[in-house]
Amino acid sequence: MNLRKNKLTWYITAQIGVLMFPFGLCLLGESITRRINGEPWFWWGTVSLAVINAGLGLMIESGLIGGFPGKKSEEES
């Protein structure tokens, strides 16, 4: 049960990070568009920076690049 809970937590954390990163990039694009048009853009850019960093942090914390923590690769088996 504990392994299943850890795997679910890992999966949810990784997926939230994967979704937050491109959302932050979209917000960054919106802030750039607003700046070019001479509209207020500062808060859009600030929020985009926070969302991008949170998404990257969640992906790194979950170990998304290396796979599920504790899972042995085929070479190690």
N, CA, C and O atoms as a Tripos MOL2 file, in Angstrom:
@<TRIPOS>MOLECULE
protein
  308   307    77     0     0
PROTEIN
NO_CHARGES

@<TRIPOS>ATOM
      1 N           0.8240   -1.1980    0.0000 N.3       1 MET1
      2 CA          0.0000    0.0000    0.0000 C.3       1 MET1
      3 C           0.8650    1.2580    0.0000 C.2       1 MET1
      4 O           0.5760    2.2250   -0.7040 O.2       1 MET1
      5 N           1.9330    1.2300    0.8030 N.am      2 ASN2
      6 CA          2.7940    2.4040    0.8890 C.3       2 ASN2
      7 C           3.4830    2.6820   -0.4440 C.2       2 ASN2
      8 O           3.6130    3.8340   -0.8560 O.2       2 ASN2
      9 N           3.9270    1.6100   -1.1200 N.am      3 LEU3
     10 CA          4.5670    1.7880   -2.4230 C.3       3 LEU3
     11 C           3.5850    2.3620   -3.4280 C.2       3 LEU3
     12 O           3.9460    3.2100   -4.2430 O.2       3 LEU3
     13 N           2.3470    1.9010   -3.3710 N.am      4 ARG4
     14 CA          1.3300    2.4140   -4.2920 C.3       4 ARG4
     15 C           1.0720    3.8970   -4.0280 C.2       4 ARG4
     16 O           0.9420    4.6830   -4.9650 O.2       4 ARG4
     17 N           0.9970    4.2770   -2.7520 N.am      5 LYS5
     18 CA          0.7750    5.6800   -2.4090 C.3       5 LYS5
     19 C           1.9460    6.5300   -2.8810 C.2       5 LYS5
     20 O           1.7440    7.6200   -3.4160 O.2       5 LYS5
     21 N           3.1690    6.0430   -2.6880 N.am      6 ASN6
     22 CA          4.3470    6.7830   -3.1350 C.3       6 ASN6
     23 C           4.3610    6.9300   -4.6460 C.2       6 ASN6
     24 O           4.7180    7.9850   -5.1690 O.2       6 ASN6
     25 N           3.9720    5.8690   -5.3490 N.am      7 LYS7
     26 CA          3.9590    5.9240   -6.8050 C.3       7 LYS7
     27 C           2.9070    6.9110   -7.2960 C.2       7 LYS7
     28 O           3.1440    7.6510   -8.2510 O.2       7 LYS7
     29 N           1.7460    6.9230   -6.6470 N.am      8 LEU8
     30 CA          0.6840    7.8580   -7.0190 C.3       8 LEU8
     31 C           1.1190    9.2940   -6.7370 C.2       8 LEU8
     32 O           0.9010   10.1820   -7.5610 O.2       8 LEU8
     33 N           1.7290    9.5220   -5.5860 N.am      9 THR9
     34 CA          2.2200   10.8580   -5.2460 C.3       9 THR9
     35 C           3.2710   11.3110   -6.2500 C.2       9 THR9
     36 O           3.2570   12.4560   -6.7020 O.2       9 THR9
     37 N           4.1830   10.4080   -6.5970 N.am     10 TRP10
     38 CA          5.2060   10.7380   -7.5870 C.3      10 TRP10
     39 C           4.5680   11.1040   -8.9180 C.2      10 TRP10
     40 O           4.9400   12.1010   -9.5370 O.2      10 TRP10
     41 N           3.6100   10.3030   -9.3570 N.am     11 TYR11
     42 CA          2.9710   10.5280  -10.6530 C.3      11 TYR11
     43 C           2.2380   11.8680  -10.6810 C.2      11 TYR11
     44 O           2.3660   12.6270  -11.6420 O.2      11 TYR11
     45 N           1.4760   12.1550   -9.6380 N.am     12 ILE12
     46 CA          0.7180   13.4110   -9.5870 C.3      12 ILE12
     47 C           1.6670   14.6070   -9.5510 C.2      12 ILE12
     48 O           1.4480   15.5950  -10.2520 O.2      12 ILE12
     49 N           2.7120   14.5210   -8.7420 N.am     13 THR13
     50 CA          3.6820   15.6150   -8.6620 C.3      13 THR13
     51 C           4.3520   15.8560  -10.0100 C.2      13 THR13
     52 O           4.5030   17.0000  -10.4390 O.2      13 THR13
     53 N           4.7490   14.7830  -10.6680 N.am     14 ALA14
     54 CA          5.4110   14.9180  -11.9640 C.3      14 ALA14
     55 C           4.4690   15.5160  -12.9950 C.2      14 ALA14
     56 O           4.8740   16.3820  -13.7710 O.2      14 ALA14
     57 N           3.2220   15.0720  -13.0190 N.am     15 GLN15
     58 CA          2.2780   15.5670  -14.0220 C.3      15 GLN15
     59 C           1.8920   17.0240  -13.7800 C.2      15 GLN15
     60 O           1.7200   17.7860  -14.7310 O.2      15 GLN15
     61 N           1.7570   17.4080  -12.5310 N.am     16 ILE16
     62 CA          1.4700   18.8190  -12.2390 C.3      16 ILE16
     63 C           2.6320   19.6900  -12.7180 C.2      16 ILE16
     64 O           2.4160   20.7580  -13.2910 O.2      16 ILE16
     65 N           3.8550   19.2360  -12.4830 N.am     17 GLY17
     66 CA          5.0190   19.9760  -12.9710 C.3      17 GLY17
     67 C           5.0520   20.0650  -14.4840 C.2      17 GLY17
     68 O           5.3880   21.1080  -15.0450 O.2      17 GLY17
     69 N           4.7010   18.9630  -15.1480 N.am     18 VAL18
     70 CA          4.6870   18.9440  -16.6120 C.3      18 VAL18
     71 C           3.6300   19.8990  -17.1510 C.2      18 VAL18
     72 O           3.8320   20.5060  -18.2030 O.2      18 VAL18
     73 N           2.5230   20.0410  -16.4610 N.am     19 LEU19
     74 CA          1.4640   20.9510  -16.9080 C.3      19 LEU19
     75 C           1.7650   22.4090  -16.5690 C.2      19 LEU19
     76 O           1.4090   23.3110  -17.3280 O.2      19 LEU19
     77 N           2.4150   22.6380  -15.4380 N.am     20 MET20
     78 CA          2.6880   24.0140  -15.0230 C.3      20 MET20
     79 C           3.7430   24.6870  -15.8910 C.2      20 MET20
     80 O           3.6530   25.8850  -16.1580 O.2      20 MET20
     81 N           4.7360   23.9320  -16.3320 N.am     21 PHE21
     82 CA          5.8170   24.5290  -17.1160 C.3      21 PHE21
     83 C           5.3140   25.1610  -18.4160 C.2      21 PHE21
     84 O           5.6050   26.3330  -18.6560 O.2      21 PHE21
     85 N           4.5750   24.4430  -19.2640 N.am     22 PRO22
     86 CA          4.0930   25.1020  -20.4890 C.3      22 PRO22
     87 C           3.0540   26.1880  -20.2190 C.2      22 PRO22
     88 O           2.9510   27.1500  -20.9790 O.2      22 PRO22
     89 N           2.2820   26.0380  -19.1370 N.am     23 PHE23
     90 CA          1.3330   27.0910  -18.7760 C.3      23 PHE23
     91 C           2.0840   28.3800  -18.4470 C.2      23 PHE23
     92 O           1.6560   29.4690  -18.8300 O.2      23 PHE23
     93 N           3.2030   28.2530  -17.7370 N.am     24 GLY24
     94 CA          4.0320   29.4210  -17.4400 C.3      24 GLY24
     95 C           4.6100   30.0460  -18.6960 C.2      24 GLY24
     96 O           4.7270   31.2670  -18.7910 O.2      24 GLY24
     97 N           4.9730   29.2030  -19.6690 N.am     25 LEU25
     98 CA          5.4710   29.7390  -20.9350 C.3      25 LEU25
     99 C           4.3740   30.4870  -21.6860 C.2      25 LEU25
    100 O           4.6410   31.5030  -22.3280 O.2      25 LEU25
    101 N           3.1430   29.9880  -21.6080 N.am     26 CYS26
    102 CA          2.0160   30.7020  -22.2330 C.3      26 CYS26
    103 C           1.8010   32.0620  -21.5720 C.2      26 CYS26
    104 O           1.5530   33.0570  -22.2520 O.2      26 CYS26
    105 N           1.8970   32.0970  -20.2550 N.am     27 LEU27
    106 CA          1.7600   33.3720  -19.5520 C.3      27 LEU27
    107 C           2.8890   34.3260  -19.9300 C.2      27 LEU27
    108 O           2.6720   35.5320  -20.0510 O.2      27 LEU27
    109 N           4.0780   33.7930  -20.1130 N.am     28 LEU28
    110 CA          5.2040   34.6210  -20.5400 C.3      28 LEU28
    111 C           4.9380   35.2160  -21.9190 C.2      28 LEU28
    112 O           5.2050   36.3940  -22.1550 O.2      28 LEU28
    113 N           4.4160   34.4040  -22.8200 N.am     29 GLY29
    114 CA          4.0650   34.9100  -24.1450 C.3      29 GLY29
    115 C           3.0150   35.9930  -24.0820 C.2      29 GLY29
    116 O           3.0770   36.9750  -24.8220 O.2      29 GLY29
    117 N           2.0460   35.8130  -23.1920 N.am     30 GLU30
    118 CA          1.0070   36.8350  -23.0150 C.3      30 GLU30
    119 C           1.6120   38.1310  -22.4920 C.2      30 GLU30
    120 O           1.2390   39.2150  -22.9420 O.2      30 GLU30
    121 N           2.5360   38.0290  -21.5500 N.am     31 SER31
    122 CA          3.1500   39.2560  -21.0140 C.3      31 SER31
    123 C           3.9950   39.9580  -22.0800 C.2      31 SER31
    124 O           4.0340   41.1870  -22.1340 O.2      31 SER31
    125 N           4.6670   39.1790  -22.9240 N.am     32 ILE32
    126 CA          5.4510   39.7880  -24.0060 C.3      32 ILE32
    127 C           4.5330   40.5040  -24.9880 C.2      32 ILE32
    128 O           4.8270   41.6150  -25.4300 O.2      32 ILE32
    129 N           3.4190   39.8610  -25.3260 N.am     33 THR33
    130 CA          2.4500   40.4810  -26.2360 C.3      33 THR33
    131 C           1.8990   41.7700  -25.6520 C.2      33 THR33
    132 O           1.7630   42.7730  -26.3530 O.2      33 THR33
    133 N           1.5820   41.7390  -24.3590 N.am     34 ARG34
    134 CA          1.0590   42.9440  -23.7110 C.3      34 ARG34
    135 C           2.1040   44.0550  -23.6790 C.2      34 ARG34
    136 O           1.7640   45.2260  -23.8470 O.2      34 ARG34
    137 N           3.3570   43.7040  -23.4690 N.am     35 ARG35
    138 CA          4.4060   44.7320  -23.4370 C.3      35 ARG35
    139 C           4.5680   45.3770  -24.8110 C.2      35 ARG35
    140 O           4.7250   46.5930  -24.9150 O.2      35 ARG35
    141 N           4.5310   44.5690  -25.8520 N.am     36 ILE36
    142 CA          4.6670   45.1030  -27.2110 C.3      36 ILE36
    143 C           3.5230   46.0580  -27.5350 C.2      36 ILE36
    144 O           3.7230   47.0750  -28.1980 O.2      36 ILE36
    145 N           2.3140   45.7200  -27.0610 N.am     37 ASN37
    146 CA          1.1370   46.5530  -27.3290 C.3      37 ASN37
    147 C           1.0200   47.7440  -26.3880 C.2      37 ASN37
    148 O           0.0830   48.5330  -26.5120 O.2      37 ASN37
    149 N           1.9420   47.8880  -25.4590 N.am     38 GLY38
    150 CA          1.9210   49.0190  -24.5380 C.3      38 GLY38
    151 C           0.9040   48.8770  -23.4190 C.2      38 GLY38
    152 O           0.5200   49.8700  -22.8000 O.2      38 GLY38
    153 N           0.4660   47.6590  -23.1540 N.am     39 GLU39
    154 CA         -0.4990   47.3990  -22.0760 C.3      39 GLU39
    155 C           0.2560   46.9890  -20.8160 C.2      39 GLU39
    156 O           1.4530   46.7070  -20.8760 O.2      39 GLU39
    157 N          -0.4390   46.9530  -19.6650 N.am     40 PRO40
    158 CA          0.2180   46.4980  -18.4290 C.3      40 PRO40
    159 C           0.6790   45.0420  -18.5700 C.2      40 PRO40
    160 O          -0.1070   44.1760  -18.9550 O.2      40 PRO40
    161 N           1.9380   44.7770  -18.2610 N.am     41 TRP41
    162 CA          2.4860   43.4430  -18.4650 C.3      41 TRP41
    163 C           3.2620   42.9070  -17.2670 C.2      41 TRP41
    164 O           3.5550   41.7130  -17.2130 O.2      41 TRP41
    165 N           3.5980   43.7570  -16.3130 N.am     42 PHE42
    166 CA          4.4970   43.3680  -15.2300 C.3      42 PHE42
    167 C           3.9890   42.1650  -14.4390 C.2      42 PHE42
    168 O           4.7420   41.2190  -14.2080 O.2      42 PHE42
    169 N           2.7310   42.1880  -14.0250 N.am     43 TRP43
    170 CA          2.2120   41.0950  -13.2030 C.3      43 TRP43
    171 C           2.0760   39.8040  -13.9950 C.2      43 TRP43
    172 O           2.2390   38.7170  -13.4410 O.2      43 TRP43
    173 N           1.7790   39.9130  -15.2840 N.am     44 TRP44
    174 CA          1.7440   38.7140  -16.1300 C.3      44 TRP44
    175 C           3.1300   38.0610  -16.1620 C.2      44 TRP44
    176 O           3.2540   36.8430  -16.0370 O.2      44 TRP44
    177 N           4.1510   38.8740  -16.3290 N.am     45 GLY45
    178 CA          5.5170   38.3530  -16.3650 C.3      45 GLY45
    179 C           5.9550   37.7700  -15.0360 C.2      45 GLY45
    180 O           6.6380   36.7460  -14.9930 O.2      45 GLY45
    181 N           5.5610   38.4240  -13.9510 N.am     46 THR46
    182 CA          5.9260   37.9360  -12.6230 C.3      46 THR46
    183 C           5.2720   36.5920  -12.3290 C.2      46 THR46
    184 O           5.9250   35.6710  -11.8390 O.2      46 THR46
    185 N           3.9930   36.4850  -12.6280 N.am     47 VAL47
    186 CA          3.2750   35.2240  -12.4030 C.3      47 VAL47
    187 C           3.8410   34.1280  -13.3070 C.2      47 VAL47
    188 O           3.9730   32.9790  -12.8840 O.2      47 VAL47
    189 N           4.1740   34.4810  -14.5450 N.am     48 SER48
    190 CA          4.7320   33.4700  -15.4510 C.3      48 SER48
    191 C           6.0600   32.9420  -14.9210 C.2      48 SER48
    192 O           6.3270   31.7440  -15.0090 O.2      48 SER48
    193 N           6.8880   33.8140  -14.3770 N.am     49 LEU49
    194 CA          8.1610   33.3870  -13.8040 C.3      49 LEU49
    195 C           7.9380   32.4240  -12.6390 C.2      49 LEU49
    196 O           8.6260   31.4100  -12.5280 O.2      49 LEU49
    197 N           6.9830   32.7410  -11.7770 N.am     50 ALA50
    198 CA          6.6900   31.8760  -10.6350 C.3      50 ALA50
    199 C           6.1640   30.5170  -11.0890 C.2      50 ALA50
    200 O           6.5560   29.4860  -10.5410 O.2      50 ALA50
    201 N           5.2820   30.5070  -12.0830 N.am     51 VAL51
    202 CA          4.6950   29.2460  -12.5550 C.3      51 VAL51
    203 C           5.7500   28.3900  -13.2610 C.2      51 VAL51
    204 O           5.7890   27.1750  -13.0680 O.2      51 VAL51
    205 N           6.5950   29.0100  -14.0690 N.am     52 ILE52
    206 CA          7.6630   28.2620  -14.7470 C.3      52 ILE52
    207 C           8.6010   27.6320  -13.7190 C.2      52 ILE52
    208 O           8.9360   26.4520  -13.8270 O.2      52 ILE52
    209 N           9.0220   28.4050  -12.7320 N.am     53 ASN53
    210 CA          9.9300   27.8800  -11.7060 C.3      53 ASN53
    211 C           9.2780   26.7870  -10.8760 C.2      53 ASN53
    212 O           9.9300   25.8020  -10.5300 O.2      53 ASN53
    213 N           7.9980   26.9470  -10.5500 N.am     54 ALA54
    214 CA          7.2950   25.9150   -9.7860 C.3      54 ALA54
    215 C           7.1860   24.6300  -10.5980 C.2      54 ALA54
    216 O           7.3790   23.5370  -10.0650 O.2      54 ALA54
    217 N           6.8800   24.7560  -11.8720 N.am     55 GLY55
    218 CA          6.7810   23.5700  -12.7250 C.3      55 GLY55
    219 C           8.1060   22.8390  -12.8380 C.2      55 GLY55
    220 O           8.1570   21.6150  -12.7160 O.2      55 GLY55
    221 N           9.1750   23.5810  -13.0710 N.am     56 LEU56
    222 CA         10.4990   22.9590  -13.1460 C.3      56 LEU56
    223 C          10.8850   22.3240  -11.8110 C.2      56 LEU56
    224 O          11.4370   21.2240  -11.7750 O.2      56 LEU56
    225 N          10.5920   23.0180  -10.7280 N.am     57 GLY57
    226 CA         10.9110   22.4860   -9.4070 C.3      57 GLY57
    227 C          10.1830   21.1900   -9.1160 C.2      57 GLY57
    228 O          10.7690   20.2560   -8.5700 O.2      57 GLY57
    229 N           8.9050   21.1260   -9.4750 N.am     58 LEU58
    230 CA          8.1470   19.8970   -9.2480 C.3      58 LEU58
    231 C           8.6740   18.7530  -10.1050 C.2      58 LEU58
    232 O           8.7510   17.6130   -9.6460 O.2      58 LEU58
    233 N           9.0320   19.0520  -11.3410 N.am     59 MET59
    234 CA          9.5760   17.9950  -12.1990 C.3      59 MET59
    235 C          10.9150   17.4920  -11.6640 C.2      59 MET59
    236 O          11.1680   16.2870  -11.6580 O.2      59 MET59
    237 N          11.7610   18.3980  -11.2210 N.am     60 ILE60
    238 CA         13.0650   17.9940  -10.6930 C.3      60 ILE60
    239 C          12.8990   17.2450   -9.3770 C.2      60 ILE60
    240 O          13.5540   16.2270   -9.1530 O.2      60 ILE60
    241 N          12.0230   17.7470   -8.5060 N.am     61 GLU61
    242 CA         11.8110   17.1050   -7.2070 C.3      61 GLU61
    243 C          11.2600   15.6960   -7.3610 C.2      61 GLU61
    244 O          11.6230   14.7980   -6.6010 O.2      61 GLU61
    245 N          10.3920   15.4990   -8.3340 N.am     62 SER62
    246 CA          9.7970   14.1760   -8.5150 C.3      62 SER62
    247 C          10.7710   13.2070   -9.1720 C.2      62 SER62
    248 O          10.5180   12.0030   -9.1960 O.2      62 SER62
    249 N          11.8700   13.7080   -9.7000 N.am     63 GLY63
    250 CA         12.8160   12.8300  -10.3770 C.3      63 GLY63
    251 C          12.2830   12.3440  -11.7010 C.2      63 GLY63
    252 O          12.5630   11.2190  -12.1170 O.2      63 GLY63
    253 N          11.5220   13.1790  -12.3600 N.am     64 LEU64
    254 CA         10.8480   12.7930  -13.6010 C.3      64 LEU64
    255 C          11.8220   12.2850  -14.6510 C.2      64 LEU64
    256 O          11.5080   11.3530  -15.3920 O.2      64 LEU64
    257 N          12.9810   12.8800  -14.7180 N.am     65 ILE65
    258 CA         13.9390   12.4960  -15.7510 C.3      65 ILE65
    259 C          14.4550   11.0770  -15.5140 C.2      65 ILE65
    260 O          14.6660   10.3330  -16.4720 O.2      65 ILE65
    261 N          14.6570   10.6990  -14.2750 N.am     66 GLY66
    262 CA         15.1990    9.3750  -13.9670 C.3      66 GLY66
    263 C          14.1520    8.2950  -13.7980 C.2      66 GLY66
    264 O          14.5020    7.1370  -13.5750 O.2      66 GLY66
    265 N          12.8860    8.6360  -13.8950 N.am     67 GLY67
    266 CA         11.8260    7.6550  -13.6940 C.3      67 GLY67
    267 C          11.4070    7.5820  -12.2420 C.2      67 GLY67
    268 O          11.8680    8.3670  -11.4130 O.2      67 GLY67
    269 N          10.5330    6.6390  -11.9360 N.am     68 PHE68
    270 CA         10.0330    6.4900  -10.5710 C.3      68 PHE68
    271 C          11.1880    6.1990   -9.6290 C.2      68 PHE68
    272 O          11.9880    5.3010   -9.8910 O.2      68 PHE68
    273 N          11.2860    6.9500   -8.5320 N.am     69 PRO69
    274 CA         12.3840    6.7370   -7.5840 C.3      69 PRO69
    275 C          12.3760    5.3120   -7.0360 C.2      69 PRO69
    276 O          11.3330    4.7930   -6.6390 O.2      69 PRO69
    277 N          13.5230    4.7060   -7.0200 N.am     70 GLY70
    278 CA         13.6480    3.3470   -6.5100 C.3      70 GLY70
    279 C          13.4750    2.2910   -7.5770 C.2      70 GLY70
    280 O          13.7080    1.1110   -7.3170 O.2      70 GLY70
    281 N          13.0750    2.6800   -8.7620 N.am     71 LYS71
    282 CA         12.9040    1.7260   -9.8540 C.3      71 LYS71
    283 C          14.2690    1.4620  -10.4690 C.2      71 LYS71
    284 O          14.9730    2.3920  -10.8630 O.2      71 LYS71
    285 N          14.6350    0.2060  -10.5480 N.am     72 LYS72
    286 CA         15.9280   -0.1440  -11.1140 C.3      72 LYS72
    287 C          15.8120   -0.2110  -12.6270 C.2      72 LYS72
    288 O          14.8270   -0.7110  -13.1710 O.2      72 LYS72
    289 N          16.8150    0.2910  -13.2830 N.am     73 SER73
    290 CA         16.8240    0.2200  -14.7400 C.3      73 SER73
    291 C          17.1820   -1.1950  -15.1740 C.2      73 SER73
    292 O          17.5990   -2.0100  -14.3510 O.2      73 SER73
    293 N          17.0230   -1.4890  -16.4520 N.am     74 GLU74
    294 CA         17.3060   -2.8240  -16.9660 C.3      74 GLU74
    295 C          18.7880   -3.1620  -16.8490 C.2      74 GLU74
    296 O          19.1470   -4.3290  -16.6900 O.2      74 GLU74
    297 N          19.6470   -2.1530  -16.9260 N.am     75 GLU75
    298 CA         21.0830   -2.3900  -16.8230 C.3      75 GLU75
    299 C          21.4860   -2.8050  -15.4160 C.2      75 GLU75
    300 O          22.4170   -3.5930  -15.2480 O.2      75 GLU75
    301 N          20.7870   -2.2790  -14.3870 N.am     76 GLU76
    302 CA         21.1360   -2.5750  -13.0000 C.3      76 GLU76
    303 C          20.6050   -3.9220  -12.5600 C.2      76 GLU76
    304 O          21.1110   -4.4860  -11.5900 O.2      76 GLU76
    305 N          19.6050   -4.4560  -13.2380 N.am     77 SER77
    306 CA         18.9880   -5.7270  -12.8350 C.3      77 SER77
    307 C          19.8830   -6.9050  -13.1110 C.2      77 SER77
    308 O          19.5100   -8.0440  -12.8290 O.2      77 SER77
@<TRIPOS>BOND
     1     1     2 1
     2     2     3 1
     3     3     4 2
     4     3     5 am
     5     5     6 1
     6     6     7 1
     7     7     8 2
     8     7     9 am
     9     9    10 1
    10    10    11 1
    11    11    12 2
    12    11    13 am
    13    13    14 1
    14    14    15 1
    15    15    16 2
    16    15    17 am
    17    17    18 1
    18    18    19 1
    19    19    20 2
    20    19    21 am
    21    21    22 1
    22    22    23 1
    23    23    24 2
    24    23    25 am
    25    25    26 1
    26    26    27 1
    27    27    28 2
    28    27    29 am
    29    29    30 1
    30    30    31 1
    31    31    32 2
    32    31    33 am
    33    33    34 1
    34    34    35 1
    35    35    36 2
    36    35    37 am
    37    37    38 1
    38    38    39 1
    39    39    40 2
    40    39    41 am
    41    41    42 1
    42    42    43 1
    43    43    44 2
    44    43    45 am
    45    45    46 1
    46    46    47 1
    47    47    48 2
    48    47    49 am
    49    49    50 1
    50    50    51 1
    51    51    52 2
    52    51    53 am
    53    53    54 1
    54    54    55 1
    55    55    56 2
    56    55    57 am
    57    57    58 1
    58    58    59 1
    59    59    60 2
    60    59    61 am
    61    61    62 1
    62    62    63 1
    63    63    64 2
    64    63    65 am
    65    65    66 1
    66    66    67 1
    67    67    68 2
    68    67    69 am
    69    69    70 1
    70    70    71 1
    71    71    72 2
    72    71    73 am
    73    73    74 1
    74    74    75 1
    75    75    76 2
    76    75    77 am
    77    77    78 1
    78    78    79 1
    79    79    80 2
    80    79    81 am
    81    81    82 1
    82    82    83 1
    83    83    84 2
    84    83    85 am
    85    85    86 1
    86    86    87 1
    87    87    88 2
    88    87    89 am
    89    89    90 1
    90    90    91 1
    91    91    92 2
    92    91    93 am
    93    93    94 1
    94    94    95 1
    95    95    96 2
    96    95    97 am
    97    97    98 1
    98    98    99 1
    99    99   100 2
   100    99   101 am
   101   101   102 1
   102   102   103 1
   103   103   104 2
   104   103   105 am
   105   105   106 1
   106   106   107 1
   107   107   108 2
   108   107   109 am
   109   109   110 1
   110   110   111 1
   111   111   112 2
   112   111   113 am
   113   113   114 1
   114   114   115 1
   115   115   116 2
   116   115   117 am
   117   117   118 1
   118   118   119 1
   119   119   120 2
   120   119   121 am
   121   121   122 1
   122   122   123 1
   123   123   124 2
   124   123   125 am
   125   125   126 1
   126   126   127 1
   127   127   128 2
   128   127   129 am
   129   129   130 1
   130   130   131 1
   131   131   132 2
   132   131   133 am
   133   133   134 1
   134   134   135 1
   135   135   136 2
   136   135   137 am
   137   137   138 1
   138   138   139 1
   139   139   140 2
   140   139   141 am
   141   141   142 1
   142   142   143 1
   143   143   144 2
   144   143   145 am
   145   145   146 1
   146   146   147 1
   147   147   148 2
   148   147   149 am
   149   149   150 1
   150   150   151 1
   151   151   152 2
   152   151   153 am
   153   153   154 1
   154   154   155 1
   155   155   156 2
   156   155   157 am
   157   157   158 1
   158   158   159 1
   159   159   160 2
   160   159   161 am
   161   161   162 1
   162   162   163 1
   163   163   164 2
   164   163   165 am
   165   165   166 1
   166   166   167 1
   167   167   168 2
   168   167   169 am
   169   169   170 1
   170   170   171 1
   171   171   172 2
   172   171   173 am
   173   173   174 1
   174   174   175 1
   175   175   176 2
   176   175   177 am
   177   177   178 1
   178   178   179 1
   179   179   180 2
   180   179   181 am
   181   181   182 1
   182   182   183 1
   183   183   184 2
   184   183   185 am
   185   185   186 1
   186   186   187 1
   187   187   188 2
   188   187   189 am
   189   189   190 1
   190   190   191 1
   191   191   192 2
   192   191   193 am
   193   193   194 1
   194   194   195 1
   195   195   196 2
   196   195   197 am
   197   197   198 1
   198   198   199 1
   199   199   200 2
   200   199   201 am
   201   201   202 1
   202   202   203 1
   203   203   204 2
   204   203   205 am
   205   205   206 1
   206   206   207 1
   207   207   208 2
   208   207   209 am
   209   209   210 1
   210   210   211 1
   211   211   212 2
   212   211   213 am
   213   213   214 1
   214   214   215 1
   215   215   216 2
   216   215   217 am
   217   217   218 1
   218   218   219 1
   219   219   220 2
   220   219   221 am
   221   221   222 1
   222   222   223 1
   223   223   224 2
   224   223   225 am
   225   225   226 1
   226   226   227 1
   227   227   228 2
   228   227   229 am
   229   229   230 1
   230   230   231 1
   231   231   232 2
   232   231   233 am
   233   233   234 1
   234   234   235 1
   235   235   236 2
   236   235   237 am
   237   237   238 1
   238   238   239 1
   239   239   240 2
   240   239   241 am
   241   241   242 1
   242   242   243 1
   243   243   244 2
   244   243   245 am
   245   245   246 1
   246   246   247 1
   247   247   248 2
   248   247   249 am
   249   249   250 1
   250   250   251 1
   251   251   252 2
   252   251   253 am
   253   253   254 1
   254   254   255 1
   255   255   256 2
   256   255   257 am
   257   257   258 1
   258   258   259 1
   259   259   260 2
   260   259   261 am
   261   261   262 1
   262   262   263 1
   263   263   264 2
   264   263   265 am
   265   265   266 1
   266   266   267 1
   267   267   268 2
   268   267   269 am
   269   269   270 1
   270   270   271 1
   271   271   272 2
   272   271   273 am
   273   273   274 1
   274   274   275 1
   275   275   276 2
   276   275   277 am
   277   277   278 1
   278   278   279 1
   279   279   280 2
   280   279   281 am
   281   281   282 1
   282   282   283 1
   283   283   284 2
   284   283   285 am
   285   285   286 1
   286   286   287 1
   287   287   288 2
   288   287   289 am
   289   289   290 1
   290   290   291 1
   291   291   292 2
   292   291   293 am
   293   293   294 1
   294   294   295 1
   295   295   296 2
   296   295   297 am
   297   297   298 1
   298   298   299 1
   299   299   300 2
   300   299   301 am
   301   301   302 1
   302   302   303 1
   303   303   304 2
   304   303   305 am
   305   305   306 1
   306   306   307 1
   307   307   308 2
@<TRIPOS>SUBSTRUCTURE
     1 MET1         2 RESIDUE 1 A MET
     2 ASN2         6 RESIDUE 1 A ASN
     3 LEU3        10 RESIDUE 1 A LEU
     4 ARG4        14 RESIDUE 1 A ARG
     5 LYS5        18 RESIDUE 1 A LYS
     6 ASN6        22 RESIDUE 1 A ASN
     7 LYS7        26 RESIDUE 1 A LYS
     8 LEU8        30 RESIDUE 1 A LEU
     9 THR9        34 RESIDUE 1 A THR
    10 TRP10       38 RESIDUE 1 A TRP
    11 TYR11       42 RESIDUE 1 A TYR
    12 ILE12       46 RESIDUE 1 A ILE
    13 THR13       50 RESIDUE 1 A THR
    14 ALA14       54 RESIDUE 1 A ALA
    15 GLN15       58 RESIDUE 1 A GLN
    16 ILE16       62 RESIDUE 1 A ILE
    17 GLY17       66 RESIDUE 1 A GLY
    18 VAL18       70 RESIDUE 1 A VAL
    19 LEU19       74 RESIDUE 1 A LEU
    20 MET20       78 RESIDUE 1 A MET
    21 PHE21       82 RESIDUE 1 A PHE
    22 PRO22       86 RESIDUE 1 A PRO
    23 PHE23       90 RESIDUE 1 A PHE
    24 GLY24       94 RESIDUE 1 A GLY
    25 LEU25       98 RESIDUE 1 A LEU
    26 CYS26      102 RESIDUE 1 A CYS
    27 LEU27      106 RESIDUE 1 A LEU
    28 LEU28      110 RESIDUE 1 A LEU
    29 GLY29      114 RESIDUE 1 A GLY
    30 GLU30      118 RESIDUE 1 A GLU
    31 SER31      122 RESIDUE 1 A SER
    32 ILE32      126 RESIDUE 1 A ILE
    33 THR33      130 RESIDUE 1 A THR
    34 ARG34      134 RESIDUE 1 A ARG
    35 ARG35      138 RESIDUE 1 A ARG
    36 ILE36      142 RESIDUE 1 A ILE
    37 ASN37      146 RESIDUE 1 A ASN
    38 GLY38      150 RESIDUE 1 A GLY
    39 GLU39      154 RESIDUE 1 A GLU
    40 PRO40      158 RESIDUE 1 A PRO
    41 TRP41      162 RESIDUE 1 A TRP
    42 PHE42      166 RESIDUE 1 A PHE
    43 TRP43      170 RESIDUE 1 A TRP
    44 TRP44      174 RESIDUE 1 A TRP
    45 GLY45      178 RESIDUE 1 A GLY
    46 THR46      182 RESIDUE 1 A THR
    47 VAL47      186 RESIDUE 1 A VAL
    48 SER48      190 RESIDUE 1 A SER
    49 LEU49      194 RESIDUE 1 A LEU
    50 ALA50      198 RESIDUE 1 A ALA
    51 VAL51      202 RESIDUE 1 A VAL
    52 ILE52      206 RESIDUE 1 A ILE
    53 ASN53      210 RESIDUE 1 A ASN
    54 ALA54      214 RESIDUE 1 A ALA
    55 GLY55      218 RESIDUE 1 A GLY
    56 LEU56      222 RESIDUE 1 A LEU
    57 GLY57      226 RESIDUE 1 A GLY
    58 LEU58      230 RESIDUE 1 A LEU
    59 MET59      234 RESIDUE 1 A MET
    60 ILE60      238 RESIDUE 1 A ILE
    61 GLU61      242 RESIDUE 1 A GLU
    62 SER62      246 RESIDUE 1 A SER
    63 GLY63      250 RESIDUE 1 A GLY
    64 LEU64      254 RESIDUE 1 A LEU
    65 ILE65      258 RESIDUE 1 A ILE
    66 GLY66      262 RESIDUE 1 A GLY
    67 GLY67      266 RESIDUE 1 A GLY
    68 PHE68      270 RESIDUE 1 A PHE
    69 PRO69      274 RESIDUE 1 A PRO
    70 GLY70      278 RESIDUE 1 A GLY
    71 LYS71      282 RESIDUE 1 A LYS
    72 LYS72      286 RESIDUE 1 A LYS
    73 SER73      290 RESIDUE 1 A SER
    74 GLU74      294 RESIDUE 1 A GLU
    75 GLU75      298 RESIDUE 1 A GLU
    76 GLU76      302 RESIDUE 1 A GLU
    77 SER77      306 RESIDUE 1 A SER
